[in-house]
Amino acid sequence: MHRLYIQNTKAITLFMVVLAMLSASSCKKFLTPNPEQSAIQASKAFSTDASATSVVAGLYTSMQYGGLGSSPFNGALGVFLGLASDELNGYSQTYLDWQNDQFTYTDYCPDYYDWADTYNYIYQCNAAIEGMNASTGMSDSIRTQLSGECYFIRAFCYFELTNMYGSVPLTTSSSYQTNATLGRTDTAAIYQQVIVDLQKAESLLKPNYPSANMVRANLYVAQALLARVYLYQGKWAQAEAEVDSVLAGPYQLATSLTGVFKITSPEVIWELYPIAQGKQNAYDFGFYTPASSQSGPKYYLTSTLVNSFEPGDQRATTWMTAYPFNGTTYYYPSKYVTPGASPAAQYNVVLRLAEQYLIRAEARAEQNNLSGAAADLDAIRTRAGLGATTASGQASLLEAIAHERQVELFTEWGHRWFDLKRTGAINAVLGTEKPTWTPDASLLPIPKMELQADVNLSQNAGYQ
């Protein structure tokens, strides 16, 4: 079960030594005191199948490193974008700026790491792709697999960035001279690069996972993300086709809600494992679960979300926990129920089959295949203990699908925040929920440190 974890712990030293020389906190902060030495180190990193595999496996490792607020992909986006949307409130109000959508964008705040770390991963992908293309010591099969993984990770990172910040710098190079003064690229071009990268990944990756469990990308992982991208782009037929391909794979909905987020869940398409010392399970448990009965809830679900569950919806009793404290009953997310240091049982689930059904339901409804859309919607409702949808007509069915996404995907990777934005509902919903809401808040501010480092980089509206 821990073969890849052991491999990664052995790879961390190589990964940090080599790629730290190739990148800093972001592509904007890249420093190269000795480019020739860095080139030598890079050539060594990709000189053999084993060393190249260690570097790429280490890329996944870096994506899960850090605590809440210091890394975007360790479950933290679920917290921060949950606060920014209508899913979460903070008991201690530590991140009140996110809850009020008046984001702080000074150095070393969550917004800084969302930007800087994600560009760091992109830079590592660029350097790895270049290094593997230039390598003469790698086998073609390993080069193909690892390149496909890097194209997928780069696409994933750009997808997250453009949905958080809008137009962002686009680079597919490891050249410091190129990256140091990049301006912003419009979202259409960013999405086009995401699609190109995912299509490339599809052509390179195989159906079998290259690792134990589902912690590295295979063909279906690339297809699942591409289905989401096509949905966001309104390319309904393409989204449906990608979901069809995923559903033809080895996955099935977990029969029990308690099994959805387990390491070996048949529903999991892609998951990331924690790598902090002593941690063997997703950080989400520690993000939400009260430290003791004497402690208040860390982040609790809003009444809007709690009240959105239909009577009899088993997700309301399985995936959220009632917590009486100081005369008030709070509810906190409990999709992850295994403490971090316990024997490994739950990794951080990034892509899962339920989302694919909901993607296809929406794509079918948009194409006026209402019976097909209802069938996909009911697959999720049945698992939750609910009856068939009563929605009829395209508009009411799309509304039902949006509601189902709200109660199925809550606190997962910012789905609610992104859904409100892509459907044009964010101003109406959050304008009602939050007195401090302004339309400019639908995009996060670019961190000040990045603006100071790059004269060609401009700030999003409303943050000057």
N, C-alpha and C positions, 0 to 999 in steps of 0.2 A: 504493500500500500504506500510505503514511503520511499519507493525507489527514486522518484524524481526529486523528492525533498533532499535525500542524501546526495544525489547528484548535484543539486543546486548548492548545498552547503559546501561541497568541495569546489564548486565553480565560483563561489563568491569572490575569492581572492583574485583569481584570474580576471573575472568580470570587472571588479573594481579597479584593478591595476591598469588593465588595457583600456576600458571604456572611460574611466575617469580622465585618462589622458586625451580622450577624443571628445569629451563633453564636460560641461560644468553644470550649473543649476538649470540652464536652459540654452537653447541655441543662441540666444542673444548674449549670454554671458560666457561664451566659449573663449578660452584663453589657450594659446599654443606657444609656450615659451621655447619649445624645441620641436618644430614640425618634423624634422628628419627622424628624431627619436620616436615620436608618436607613430610615424609611418612604419618604422621597424617593428614596434610593438603590435601594431595592427596586422602586419603581415604574419607575425607569429601566431596571433590569435586565430587566424583562419588558415593556418598551414596544414591542419589535419582535420579529419571528421570529428575527432573527439574534442579538440580545442574549440572548433567552431560551434559544436553542439553545446558545449559548456557556456560559451558567450551568449547564445540565443536563449538557452534555458535561464541564464542569469538575468535576461531582460524581463522575463516573467517575474523573477524574484524581486527585481527592483520595483515592479508595479504594485507589490503588496507591502513594501517596506514603509514603516512610519506609523505614527499614531494619528488620532483624529485631528484634522486641521493641518497636518504636515504631509499628507499624501492623498491624491484624489481617488485612487482606484482600490483602496482597501475597505470599501464600504462607506467611505466618508461622503461621497456624493449623495447617497441615500439620506444622510443626515442634513447636509447643508441645503440641497435642493428641496428636501422635504420641508425644511424650515421656510425656505423662500416661497414655496407653494402653499397649499392649504392642507398639508398633511400633519405637520409637527409644530409643537411649541416647546420651548426650552424652559424647564423648571427653574434653573438657576439664572436664566437669561444671559448666559455667557456669550452667546452669539445673537444678541438682540438685533444687531445690524442686518443679519440674514433674515431673521424672522420678520423684520419691518421692511425688508427690501430696500435698505439704505446702506449698501455694502461698503465696508471699510476696504480700502485698496492700498494700504501702506505696506511696507516691506514685511515679509514673513508672516502674513496672515493667510487664512485658507485660500482666499482668492489668488494670492501670489503662487501658492503651491499648485493650485489647479492649472494655472498657466505654465509655470516654469517646469514642473515635473513632467507634464504632458509633452512639452517640447523636448525635454531631455530624452524621453522614450523615442520620439520621432527621430532625433539626431542619432540615437543608438541604432535604430532601424536603418537609417541612411548609411551609416558607417558600416554596418554589418552587410548590407546588400552590396556595397562597393567592395568590401573586403572579400566576400565570397566570390564575386564575379572575377576578381583578380587572382584568386587563389589557384595554384596549380597542384596543390596537394590534397584537395578534397575529391571524394567520389561524386559522380553526377547525381546519384540518388539522394545523398545527404544534402548536397547543395540545393537541389530542387525542393526538398522538404523544408529546409531552414529558410530559404528565400521566401517560400510561400507563407511561412509563419510571420516573417518580418513585414511582408506586404500587408498581411491581415492586421497586425498590431498597428502599423502606421495608419491604415484606414480607420481603425477603431479610435485612435487618438485624434485624428482630424475630425471625425464625426462628433466626438465629444466637444472639441474646441469650438467648432463653428456653431454648435447648438448652444454653447454657453456665451460666446463672445461675438458671434456674427462673422464679419469679415476678419480674417486672421492671416498672418504671414504664411506663405506656402513655400516649402523647400523640400526638395528630394535629394539634396546634396549634403555632404559633410564639409564642404568648403567654408572655412571661417570667413573668407573675404566675401563670399556670396551671402552668408547668413547674417552677418553683422549689421547690415543696413537695409534689410528687407522692409518694404511697406506692407500694407494690408492687401489681400486678395479677396475679391468678392465671393460671397457664399456659393454662387453657382459654380464657380471654378473649383472651389474647395470640394463641393459635392462630386464634381466630375472626377477629381483626383481620387476621391474615396471609391467611387465606382470602378475606376480603372484599376486601382490597387486590389479591390476585392475580386474583380474578374481575373486578374493575374493570379491571385491566391487560389481561386477556384481551379485554374489550369495547372497549378503546381501541386496542390495538396491532395492527399489520398483519403479515402473514407476511414481508414483505420487511424486511431490516435497514435502518435509517436511516443506516448508516455503512459504510465499507469494512470488510471482514472481519466478525467476529462480536462486536464490542466494545461494542455497545449493544443494548438489549433489543428483541426483536420478539415476536410472538405466541407462537412456540414456546418462547422463553425463559421466559415466564410459565407456560406449560403444563408445562414440564419441572420447574420448582420446585414448582408446585402438585401434580404427581404425587408428588413427594417428601414434601410436607406431608401429603397424604392417606395415604401409606404410614405415616408416623410416627403418624398419628391412628387407624390401624387401619380406615380407610375404603377397603376393598379394591376395591370396584367402581368408586368414583370415581378411585382411583389408576390402575387399569387403563384407564379411559376416557381419562384425560389422556395416558397413554403412547401409547395408540392414535392420538391426535391428533398427538403429536410424531412418531411413526413414519410418519405419512402426509405429513410434511414432506419437505424436501429433503436429509435426512441419511442417512448409511449408515455402518456400521462401517468404520473404516480397515482395509484388507486386511493391512497390515503393522503390527506393534507399533511399529516405529520411526517411523511416520507419525502416530500417534495424537495427539501433542501439538504437531504443527506448526501454524503459523498458519492454513494453508489446509486443515487436516484436514477430511474430510467428516463426521467424527464430532463435531466441536466445535459445541456449541449456543451457549455464551456463554464468552467469554474476556476477560481484562483485560490491557492492555498496560502495561509499566513506563514511568515518566515521570521517573525520576531522571536527572540530566545524564549523558549518555554511555551510558545504558542503552537497549538496544533489544530485550532478551529478558527472559523471566521471571527473577525473582530466585532461583528455586529452585536453579538451577545453582550459584550462589555460596553458598547456604545449606548445601549438602551436599558439594560436590566439594572434596577437599583442595587447599589453595593451591599445594602443590608436593609432590614426592616425599619431601621432608624433613619434611612436616607430617603429623600424625595426622589421621584422619578427623574432620570436625566433628561430625556426628551420624550414627550408624551403626545399621543395622537389628538388632533383637534376634534372638537365636537362635530364639526362638519363631516369629517371622515367617519367617525364612530357612528354617526346617525345615518350614514349613506348605505349601510348594510341592510339588506332586506331581512325580514323575519325568517328565521330558519337557515340563514347563511352560516355554514359551519366555519367559514374563515373568520367570522367575528368572535368565535370562541376558541379557535385553534391558533390563529395567527396574531391575536392581540390578547393581552392579559390585563384584567382589572386589578388595580392597585390602590386600595384605600390608604390614604395618608393625611393626617391632620384634618380629618373631617371631610375630605374631598376624595372621590374616587376618580383616579386617573386611569388611562389605558395606554399601555406602551406596546410597541411591536414585539412579537415573539415568534417570528419566523425562524430565528436562530436561537436554540435553547441549550446549546452545549457550551459551557465555560471554556475559555481559550486554552487553558492548560490541561483540560481533560483529554482522554484518549480521542484521537482524531475521529470525528463523526460528521462534521459539517465544514466544508470549504465555502468560500464566497461565490455564490452562483451569479454569473454574469448573463448568460443566455440560457433560456429554458423553453420547453416545448409549448407551455401554455401561452406564452407571448406569440409564438408562431401561429397558433390557432386564431388568436385575436387579430393578428396582422391579416391573415387570410379572410377572416370574417369581414373586416373593414374594406379590404380590397374587393371582395365579392359584392358587398353592398353598394360600393361606389360604381360597380359595373352593372348594377341592378339584378344581380343574381341573389335575390333575397332569400330563397330557400336554402341555398348553399351557405350564405352568411349566417342564417339562423342555426343551421346544423353545427357550424363551427362554434358559434356562441354557446349553444347548448352543451357542447362537449365540456366546456369550462364550468358552466352552471351545474351540470349534473354532478361533477366531481365535488362541488361545493355544497351538495345536498339540496339544490334548488330545482324547481320544475322548469319546463321549457319556457322560453321567452314568449311574452304576449305581444311583443312589438310587431307592428304590421306597417308596411310602407317603408320606403327608403329612409326618410328623415327620422322616423321613430326607431328604426333598427340601428341607424348610425348613433343615435343618442344612447340606445341600450348598450352598444358596443363600447362607447366612451365610458359609460358608467361601469361596465364590467372591467375595463382596464384600470379604473380607479380603485376598485376593491380587490382586484387580483394582484396588481403590481405595486401596491403602495410601499413606499420607502425603499424601493429597489432602483438604484442607479438614476434617480431623477426622472423616471418615466412620467410622473404626473406633471412636473414642471415643463418638460418638453412637449407633452401632449397639449397642454393649455396653449403653448406658443404656436405649435404647428397648425392647430385647428382654429386659431384666431380668437380663442375664448379667454385669453389670459387677462385682458383688461376688464372684461365684464365680471369674471369670477373673483380675481384678486382685488379689483376695485371695490367690490362689495365686502370682501373679507377683511381688508386691511385699510384703515384710514390713511396710512402713510404711503399707499401705493401710487406710483407714477408710471406711465407707460415706458419711460426710459429704462426702468428697472428690469425689463424683459431681457436685457443683455447685461452681463457682468462687466465691471470696469476692468480695463487693462491695468495691471499693477504699475505703480509709479516707477519702480526700478527699471522696468522694461522700457518705458517711455524715455527715461533719462539715458538709457544705453543706446537707443536707436532713434536718430533724428527723423527718420522716415516713418515712424510709427505714430499713429494718431489715436486719441482717446475716443471711446464711445460717447455718444450724446448724453448729456445730463450729468457728467462727472468732471467737467472741466473746472 
